[in-house]
Amino acid sequence: MKKEIEKKQENCKTVGDGVGFERIRRITGYLVGTVDRFNNGKRAEEHDRVKHT
């Protein structure tokens, strides 16, 4: 049984392997990918938020 499981694991690929990933954030009701267009106050607000992983 253990060898069968190991054999199956060798053939498995990681889901999403090789797919690009970009974080999307919801800040003040807007979905944004980057904060490069935010003013200093909004950037500070984003920086001070609790990050959930």
N, C-alpha and C positions, 0 to 999 in steps of 0.2 A: 504493500500500500504506500509506504513512504517513498519508494523509488518511482512509483507512478506519479505522485504529486511533484517530486523533483523534476521529472521529465516534462510535465505540463508547465511548470514554472519556467523552464528553459525556453519554451516556445512562446511564452507570453510577452507581449510588448507593453510598455508603459502607456497608459491612456494619455493622449495629448503630446506624446513624444515628438519633438521636432516642430511643434506648432508655436507660433509667436504668441506672446502674452502681454497685454497692456492693462494696467490698473485703471479702473474707472471709479471716480469718487463723486459723491453727491454733496455739494457744498452750496449752501443757501438755495437749495431747490434746483440747482443746475448740475447736470452730469458733465464732468470734465475729465480729460485724460491727463493733462498737465496743468500746472499752476503758473506757467511762465507769463501769462497775461494778467495775473492778479497784482494788485497794488501791495505795498509792504504790510498793511494792516491785515488784509485777507490771507497773505502768506503766513503771517505770524499766527493767525487763528488756526490755520490748517496744521502748522507745526506743533501747536500746543495740544491738539486733540489726542485722545487715547487711541493708540494703534491696536487694532484687533487682528490676530493672525489666524 
